[in-house]
Amino acid sequence: MTILAAAARIFRDWLGVPVAAITLVTAFFYPAAGTILGWFGRDRASISAQLFNVDHVNVGLDDQPASSRVDKVAEHEGLLRGQLVNDGFSVASIVSNFSCTGADQPDGRIVYTFSFYDPQKGTKLFPEIPARSTLSFFGRLIDANIYTEATRPVPGPKKCTFSYFDKYGFVQPTIFEINDRQAAMLGMLVVQEESVEWRNKYCEGMITRLPLSGKDVADCVDETHVFAIEPSYRWTAAIGRSLSYAKSFAELARSSQNTKTPGLILVCDPDNTDCNAERRAATGGLDQLKLSARLWLCSAKDSALKDCEQIDFPRRAKSEHQ
């Protein structure tokens, strides 16, 4: 038994030496590696990217619980899915917007601009990727237009650009080429939405898609009004949005004197909807709320805002109600 006990002690001590050595090396290696990489300027973030697929969210349908879904979808969100990989040795802070370019056109180059997006919460993201880590992402399409090199210099054609920072500051952007299939995939994101068509018709001569405080983006703004455009059956949403826009504009202007009146543009398709019934519902709701607002009731066939029926609220007398 004495010989066996002695052998066991020897084996234990022999086994403990490499374990202790490994622990010691591990404790000092990673900090030392970071220091050595820093000496050579190699401890920066390093981002690579790849694109997976595109998809669309039907606003008011796919992003709402069953009890809150709309009857008719008038707006779509274009989403791009991809992945970012940080192969470097520093945390990467990614700029919240990125862009991709399509093929050259006779009058310029199409540029797709995206923001990082959480489709479950419906919010913009500001990604950070730890060293030696991967991030899957959704990009929400916020702009797709043809630009000349003079108006918007971008790498391209058929390239995507991601800008980012690390602990030393700005890093040279990641630029990578996309193939013909991926360029065609980006083109699938551009859906001519009713809301875009309506802004083109009814907001002529105004500022469109004006970012306000918070997450608000007004459909259009003129000298006196800030507008929300909705299909006529969504008149309650138009009221809420226009009030929010008016409040946000006042906060942005930081002046109680520089205010805008809520403007509601309700569009009805007489071929598919009882426009008179929706007119009564919208005007009745505004009468009850006694808001200071202006309502434009437009037929989908109207070519400009001047062709629409205009009603100011609050209305002065019951006899004026129609």
Residue pairs with C-beta under 8 A, 6 or more apart in sequence:
34 43
34 89
37 43
37 89
42 89
43 88
43 89
43 90
44 88
44 89
44 90
44 166
44 167
44 168
44 171
45 86
45 88
45 89
45 90
45 91
45 92
45 129
45 131
45 164
45 165
45 166
45 171
46 86
46 87
46 88
47 84
47 85
47 86
47 87
47 88
47 92
47 94
47 129
47 162
47 164
47 171
47 174
48 84
48 85
48 87
48 174
48 176
49 82
49 83
49 84
49 85
49 160
49 162
49 174
49 176
50 82
50 83
51 80
51 81
51 82
51 100
51 160
51 178
51 182
51 185
52 81
52 82
52 83
53 80
53 81
53 185
54 78
54 79
54 80
54 81
54 185
54 186
54 188
54 189
55 78
55 79
55 81
56 76
56 77
56 78
56 79
56 189
56 191
57 63
57 76
57 77
57 79
57 119
58 73
58 76
59 73
59 74
59 75
59 76
59 77
60 69
60 70
60 73
60 74
60 75
60 234
61 69
61 70
61 73
63 77
63 119
63 122
64 70
70 233
70 234
71 233
72 231
72 233
74 193
74 194
74 195
74 230
74 231
74 234
75 193
75 194
75 195
76 191
76 193
77 119
77 140
77 141
78 140
78 141
78 189
78 190
78 191
79 117
79 119
79 138
79 139
79 140
79 141
79 189
80 100
80 114
80 138
80 139
80 141
80 186
80 189
81 136
81 137
81 138
81 139
82 136
82 137
82 139
83 134
83 135
83 136
83 137
84 92
84 94
84 127
84 129
84 134
84 135
84 137
84 162
85 133
85 134
85 135
86 92
86 129
86 130
86 131
86 132
86 133
86 134
86 135
87 132
88 131
88 132
88 166
89 131
89 132
90 131
90 166
90 167
90 168
91 128
91 129
91 130
91 131
91 166
91 167
92 128
92 129
92 164
92 165
92 166
92 171
93 126
93 127
93 128
93 164
93 165
93 166
94 116
94 126
94 127
94 128
94 129
94 162
94 163
94 164
95 162
95 163
95 164
95 165
96 115
96 116
96 124
96 125
96 126
96 127
97 113
97 114
97 115
97 116
97 142
98 113
98 114
98 116
98 139
98 160
98 161
98 162
98 163
99 111
99 112
99 113
99 114
99 154
99 160
99 161
100 111
100 112
100 114
100 159
100 160
100 161
100 178
100 186
101 109
101 110
101 111
101 112
101 154
101 155
101 156
101 157
101 158
101 159
101 160
102 109
102 110
102 111
102 112
102 156
102 157
102 158
102 183
102 186
102 187
103 109
103 110
103 157
103 158
103 183
104 156
104 157
105 146
107 146
107 148
108 146
108 147
108 148
108 149
108 151
109 146
109 147
109 148
109 149
109 154
109 156
109 157
110 144
110 145
110 146
110 147
110 187
111 143
111 144
111 145
111 146
111 147
111 152
111 154
111 156
112 141
112 143
112 144
112 186
112 189
113 141
113 142
113 143
113 144
114 139
114 140
114 141
114 142
115 124
115 125
115 139
115 140
115 142
116 124
116 125
116 126
116 127
116 137
116 138
116 139
116 140
117 123
117 124
117 125
117 138
117 139
117 140
118 124
118 125
118 138
119 138
123 215
124 140
124 215
125 137
127 135
127 137
129 135
141 189
141 190
144 189
144 190
147 154
154 161
155 161
155 175
158 177
158 178
158 179
158 180
158 182
158 183
159 175
159 176
159 177
159 178
160 175
160 176
160 178
161 173
161 174
161 175
162 173
162 174
163 170
163 173
163 174
164 171
164 173
164 174
165 171
178 186
194 231
194 267
195 219
195 229
198 229
198 265
198 267
199 208
199 209
199 219
199 220
199 229
201 302
201 303
201 304
201 305
202 220
202 227
202 229
202 265
202 267
202 296
202 298
202 304
202 305
202 308
203 219
203 220
203 227
203 229
203 305
204 304
204 305
205 222
206 220
206 221
206 222
206 227
207 220
207 221
207 222
208 219
208 220
209 217
209 218
209 219
209 220
210 217
210 218
210 220
210 221
210 226
211 217
212 218
212 245
212 248
212 249
212 251
212 252
213 248
213 251
213 252
214 248
216 241
216 244
216 245
216 248
218 226
218 227
218 228
218 245
218 248
218 249
219 227
219 228
219 229
219 265
220 226
220 227
220 229
221 227
221 249
221 260
224 260
224 261
225 260
225 261
225 262
225 263
225 294
226 242
226 245
226 246
226 249
226 260
226 261
226 262
226 263
227 242
227 245
227 263
227 264
227 265
228 237
228 238
228 241
228 242
228 245
228 262
228 263
228 264
228 265
229 238
229 265
229 267
230 237
230 238
230 241
230 264
230 265
230 266
230 267
231 266
231 267
231 268
231 269
232 266
232 267
232 268
232 273
232 275
232 278
232 279
232 282
232 297
233 273
233 278
235 264
235 266
235 278
235 281
235 282
235 285
236 285
238 264
238 265
238 266
238 282
239 262
239 264
239 285
239 286
239 289
239 291
239 293
242 262
242 263
242 264
242 293
243 262
243 291
245 260
245 262
246 259
246 260
246 261
246 262
249 259
249 260
250 256
250 258
250 259
250 260
253 259
261 292
261 293
261 294
262 291
262 292
262 293
262 294
263 293
263 294
263 295
263 296
264 282
264 286
264 293
264 294
264 295
264 296
265 296
265 298
265 305
265 308
266 278
266 282
266 295
266 296
266 297
266 298
267 298
267 299
267 300
268 275
268 278
268 279
268 297
268 298
268 299
268 300
269 275
269 299
269 300
270 299
270 300
270 301
271 300
275 297
275 299
279 297
282 295
282 297
283 295
283 311
283 321
283 322
286 293
286 295
286 313
286 314
287 313
287 314
287 315
287 321
290 313
290 314
291 313
291 314
292 313
292 314
293 312
293 313
294 310
294 311
294 312
294 313
295 310
295 311
295 312
295 313
296 305
296 308
296 309
296 310
297 308
297 309
297 310
297 311
298 305
298 307
298 308
298 309
299 307
299 308
302 308
315 321
